[in-house]
Amino acid sequence: MKFIDIGLNLMHKSYNKDREEVMVNANKVGVSKAIITGADINSSILASDYALKYPGVLYSTAGVHPHDAKTCDENTISTLKELAKKDSVVAIGECGLDYNRNYSPQNIQRKWFKKQLELAEELYMPVFLHDRESYTDFSKILREFPDVAKRSVVHCFTGNKYEVEDYLSLGCYIGVTGWICDERRGDDLREAVKHIPPERLMIETDGPFLIPRDLKPKPKKHRNEPKYLPHILERIAKEMDLDYNDLGMQVCENTKKFFNI
């Protein structure tokens, strides 16, 4: 069975010494493709250029994370539009709202979230979304773009049953990470996944962040990698009470179709 990691921050400095090896090790356990997350203009450029070196294996997104919304200027959207022309770029994002950290003012976050959704609408591209503790405003803005919502995946979903059902009603796909393996804070997500239809699910590591806390034995490196994706799927299948292989094949098909890869 093959797996696709839809959210991997492969250009993060923690991978600088072994970036190629990370994907070699992932492939050994069946993770055959990954989508590198672009979180600001610089990382989006780096991700798209690196992914171009590995056609059919690596892809990327191009966008500005809400943390970095304060860095946006009059050139941001035109730069993202140019990046989106590259063969490696398969989605706009990571974009959205993050009211947990508020590294950028909330009004600035909302402004640039809308602008990136407008770009995705113009280019008719999928969107890689970020929502953390911002459900009310996030869902309100997303409702303004009903066609885009149907081409969106709510990446690293950590919300509750009500929120997931609302996003599904808008047509969104849901991305689930190793957060589901966290005994301290994953209760809402473990309940929410029971309400996600298999045909609307995708999986991701969000590496190097969010290493699954229930890995045994615990890795010496406290760094998440795509090689742990099968472990995440196993936990999701358990919580959804579904067959691991059946769910894995469905998720892979969802991902290929959604990103056209």
C-alpha positions in Angstrom: 0.0 0.0 0.0 1.2 3.5 -0.8 0.9 6.6 1.4 1.0 10.3 0.6 2.0 12.8 3.2 -0.1 16.0 2.4 1.7 18.2 4.9 5.4 18.0 5.3 7.6 21.0 6.2 10.6 19.5 4.5 12.4 22.8 4.1 12.6 23.2 7.9 16.1 23.6 9.2 15.8 20.3 11.2 16.0 18.4 7.9 19.0 20.4 6.6 21.5 17.6 7.2 19.4 14.6 5.9 16.6 16.0 3.7 17.1 13.3 1.0 17.4 10.5 3.5 14.1 11.5 5.1 12.3 10.6 2.0 14.3 7.5 1.3 13.3 6.2 4.8 9.7 7.2 4.2 9.7 5.2 0.9 10.8 2.1 2.8 7.5 2.0 4.6 5.4 2.9 1.6 5.3 6.7 1.8 5.8 7.3 -1.9 4.9 11.0 -2.2 4.8 14.1 -0.1 3.6 17.6 -0.5 6.0 20.2 1.0 4.2 23.0 2.8 4.9 26.6 1.8 4.4 28.8 4.8 5.6 32.2 3.6 7.1 33.5 0.3 10.6 32.3 1.0 9.6 28.8 2.1 7.2 28.6 -0.8 10.0 29.4 -3.3 12.3 26.9 -1.6 9.7 24.2 -1.5 8.6 24.6 -5.1 12.2 24.6 -6.4 13.2 21.5 -4.3 10.1 19.6 -5.3 10.9 20.2 -9.0 14.0 18.1 -8.5 11.8 15.1 -7.6 9.0 15.0 -10.1 6.3 12.5 -9.3 7.5 12.2 -5.7 7.5 15.7 -4.2 5.0 18.5 -4.7 4.5 21.8 -2.9 2.1 24.4 -1.9 2.5 28.2 -2.2 1.0 30.5 0.4 1.4 32.6 3.5 0.6 31.1 7.0 -1.4 33.4 9.3 1.6 33.7 11.6 3.4 35.5 8.7 0.4 37.5 7.4 2.0 40.7 8.8 4.9 40.2 6.3 2.5 40.4 3.3 2.7 43.4 0.9 1.5 44.6 -2.5 3.8 42.0 -4.2 2.6 38.9 -2.2 -0.3 37.8 -4.3 1.5 38.4 -7.6 4.4 36.4 -6.4 2.2 33.5 -5.3 0.5 33.6 -8.7 3.8 33.2 -10.4 4.8 30.4 -8.1 1.5 28.6 -8.9 2.6 28.3 -12.5 5.3 25.8 -11.5 4.7 22.2 -12.2 5.5 21.3 -8.6 2.9 23.6 -7.0 -0.4 21.8 -6.5 -2.3 24.1 -4.0 -2.5 27.6 -2.6 -1.6 27.7 1.1 -0.9 27.2 3.9 -3.3 30.0 4.6 -6.0 30.7 7.2 -6.3 32.0 10.7 -4.5 31.2 13.9 -5.9 32.8 17.1 -3.9 30.6 19.4 -0.6 32.5 18.9 -1.7 35.7 17.2 1.8 36.3 15.8 0.0 38.6 13.3 -2.9 40.8 14.2 -6.2 39.1 13.6 -7.5 41.8 11.2 -4.3 41.3 9.1 -4.7 37.5 9.2 -8.3 37.9 7.9 -7.3 40.3 5.1 -4.6 38.0 3.7 -6.7 34.8 4.2 -9.3 36.3 1.9 -6.8 37.5 -0.6 -5.4 34.0 -0.9 -8.8 32.5 -1.3 -9.5 35.0 -4.0 -6.3 33.8 -5.8 -7.3 30.2 -5.5 -10.7 31.1 -6.9 -9.1 32.9 -9.8 -6.6 30.0 -10.6 -9.2 27.3 -9.8 -6.7 25.6 -7.5 -7.0 23.5 -4.4 -6.4 25.2 -1.0 -4.4 24.0 2.0 -6.0 25.6 5.0 -5.0 26.4 8.6 -7.5 26.9 11.4 -6.4 27.0 15.0 -8.8 28.4 17.6 -10.4 30.6 15.0 -13.4 28.6 13.9 -16.0 31.3 14.0 -14.1 33.8 11.8 -12.5 31.1 9.7 -15.8 29.4 8.7 -17.4 32.8 8.1 -14.8 33.7 5.6 -14.7 30.3 4.0 -18.5 30.6 3.4 -17.8 33.6 1.2 -16.0 31.2 -1.2 -18.3 28.2 -1.6 -16.6 26.9 -4.7 -13.2 27.2 -3.2 -14.4 25.4 0.0 -15.1 22.3 -2.1 -11.5 22.3 -3.3 -10.1 22.8 0.2 -8.5 20.6 2.8 -8.5 21.8 6.5 -5.0 20.8 7.3 -4.0 19.4 10.7 -7.6 19.5 11.9 -7.8 19.5 15.7 -11.3 20.7 16.3 -14.4 19.0 17.6 -17.4 17.1 16.1 -19.4 20.2 15.4 -16.6 21.9 13.6 -15.7 18.9 11.4 -19.4 18.4 10.4 -19.6 22.0 9.5 -16.5 21.9 7.3 -17.7 18.7 5.7 -21.1 20.4 4.9 -19.1 23.1 3.1 -17.5 20.4 1.0 -14.0 20.5 2.6 -11.7 17.6 3.0 -10.1 17.0 6.4 -6.4 16.4 7.0 -5.5 14.5 10.2 -2.1 14.4 11.8 -0.4 12.6 14.8 -2.4 15.0 17.0 -4.8 12.0 17.2 -2.1 10.1 19.1 -1.8 12.7 21.8 -3.3 11.4 25.0 -3.2 14.9 26.6 -5.1 17.0 24.0 -6.5 14.7 21.3 -9.9 13.8 22.8 -11.9 16.1 20.6 -10.1 14.9 17.4 -10.6 11.2 18.4 -14.3 11.8 18.6 -14.4 14.0 15.5 -12.8 11.5 13.2 -15.7 9.1 13.8 -17.8 11.6 11.8 -15.4 12.0 8.8 -16.5 9.9 5.7 -13.5 7.9 4.5 -13.8 9.6 1.1 -13.2 13.0 2.6 -10.1 12.1 4.7 -6.4 12.8 4.0 -3.4 12.1 6.3 -0.3 14.1 7.1 2.6 14.3 9.6 3.1 18.1 9.7 6.7 17.1 10.2 9.0 18.0 11.9 6.2 19.0 14.3 3.6 16.8 16.1 5.6 13.6 16.4 3.1 10.9 17.5 3.4 10.6 21.3 2.4 6.9 21.3 5.3 5.6 19.2 7.0 2.6 20.7 9.9 2.6 21.2 10.1 6.3 21.4 12.5 7.7 18.7 15.8 9.2 19.9 15.2 12.2 17.7 12.1 14.2 18.8 11.5 15.0 15.1 8.4 13.9 13.1 9.0 12.4 9.7 6.9 11.0 6.9 8.0 7.5 7.8 5.6 7.7 10.8 2.6 8.2 8.5 1.5 4.6 8.5 1.4 4.7 12.3 -0.9 7.7 12.2 -3.2 6.0 9.7 -3.3 2.9 12.0 -4.5 5.1 14.9 -7.1 6.8 12.7 -8.4 3.5 11.5 -8.7 2.3 15.0 -10.7 5.4 16.1 -12.9 5.1 13.0 -13.4 1.4 13.5 -12.4 0.7 9.9 -10.0 -1.7 8.2 -6.5 -0.2 8.0 -5.8 -1.4 4.4 -9.2 -0.3 3.1 -8.9 3.1 4.7 -5.3 3.5 3.4 -6.3 2.8 -0.2 -9.3 5.2 0.1 -7.2 8.0 1.5 -4.5 7.6 -1.2 -7.2 7.8 -3.9 -8.7 10.9 -2.2 -5.3 12.6 -2.2 -4.4 11.8 -5.8 -7.7 13.1 -7.0 -7.8 16.2 -4.8 -4.3 17.4 -5.8 -4.4 15.9 -9.3 -1.1 14.0 -8.8 
